């Protein structure tokens, strides 16, 4: 059965991006059929520039002819549009929903910036500062997980929610940082519950086909740094 044009779903992205991974995980979780449009890191497509003229960044979800930008906004959009398909990504309870949005925002405020420095900076002082910030943020998220999960496998309890997707999208890059720094950012001694969570998250069907291999990201990082480019 052919999908009507107004119902067609396309996703502009790049495979190394944790932000693109979020959209893909959400689409997979909801069982939404979509066309993936890989964008060139070094030569942004006209479709990307037209669809996201403000930031010119991936991911961009195109539903019919309507573009939706910014990864967490895309995830919430997917949850609302395909509300009857698959598990809910945002909690039904208003308070629980507010808490999920708070911790998802925390991930983007405290995990994303130092991750960007560790991935692309060559300045040793900046790298050292980013490493400490990332370690502190992960410790805070360990406490948050204990409270939010209520003894279950995910921030969302029995199923993954907005926080799981937001943080889970960084798992492959956290492994990269472990490889290049020798530091376990998810540590069995200091963050035992997050270590268990990470194993559970990686095993979720919606995520395991999306998260790239860390070794492949290490090679991509070398290539991008050699070319003098960063992702975005």
C-alpha positions, 0 to 999 in steps of 0.5 A, spaced: 500 500 500 502 506 497 503 511 503 500 518 501 505 524 500 502 528 506 504 522 510 511 520 508 516 521 513 523 523 511 529 524 516 535 528 514 541 526 518 548 523 519 550 517 522 555 519 527 550 524 530 547 522 537 542 527 535 540 524 529 540 517 533 534 520 537 530 521 532 531 514 529 530 511 535 523 514 536 521 512 529 523 505 530 520 505 537 513 507 534 514 503 528 514 509 523 516 507 516 521 513 514 526 514 508 533 516 511 537 521 507 544 522 509 547 529 509 554 530 507 558 533 512 562 537 508 557 539 503 550 541 506 545 539 502 540 544 499 534 540 502 537 541 509 539 548 508 532 549 506 528 545 511 533 548 517 535 555 514 536 558 522 541 553 524 542 549 518 543 542 522 541 535 522 537 532 524 531 534 520 524 530 520 520 532 514 513 529 515 509 530 508 512 537 506 513 540 513 520 540 516 521 539 524 527 541 527 531 540 533 532 533 536 528 533 542 522 537 539 523 531 533 522 526 539 516 529 542 513 530 535 513 523 533 510 521 540 504 525 539 503 524 532 504 517 532 501 516 539 497 510 538 503 506 535 508 503 540 509 505 547 509 512 549 515 516 550 513 522 554 509 520 561 502 521 561 502 524 568 503 531 567 508 531 573 512 525 571 512 528 564 515 535 567 521 531 570 522 527 564 523 534 560 527 536 566 532 531 565 532 530 558 534 538 558 540 536 563 543 531 558 543 536 553 546 542 558 551 538 561 553 532 557 553 535 550 557 540 551 563 537 554 562 531 549 563 536 543 570 538 546 572 531 548 570 529 541 573 535 537 578 539 541 586 538 541 587 543 547 589 539 553 586 544 558 579 544 555 579 537 554 581 536 562 576 541 564 571 537 559 572 530 562 571 533 569 564 536 567 562 530 564 564 525 570 560 530 574 554 530 570 554 522 569 554 522 577 548 526 577 545 522 572 546 516 576 542 519 582 537 521 577 536 514 575 535 511 581 529 516 583 526 516 576 527 508 574 524 506 581 528 500 581 526 498 574 530 498 567 529 505 564 528 512 566 521 510 564 520 504 568 519 498 564 520 502 557 524 507 554 522 514 555 525 521 553 530 521 558 533 514 556 533 516 548 536 523 550 542 520 554 542 513 550 544 517 544 551 518 547 552 511 549 557 510 543 560 516 544 562 515 551 565 509 549 569 513 544 571 517 550 573 511 554 578 509 548 581 515 547 582 518 555 582 511 558 577 513 563 570 509 564 565 515 564 560 509 566 563 506 572 561 499 575 563 502 582 561 509 581 555 509 577 553 501 577 545 503 576 547 507 569 552 501 567 546 496 568 541 501 564 546 502 558 546 494 557 539 494 557 538 500 553 543 497 548 539 491 547 532 495 545 531 493 538 529 500 537 536 502 539 541 497 537 540 498 530 541 505 530 547 506 535 554 506 531 560 502 533 565 506 537 571 503 533 567 506 527 566 513 530 574 513 533 576 512 525 570 518 523 573 522 529 580 521 526 578 523 519 574 529 521 579 532 525 584 531 519 580 534 515 579 540 520 571 539 520 567 538 526 560 535 526 553 539 526 
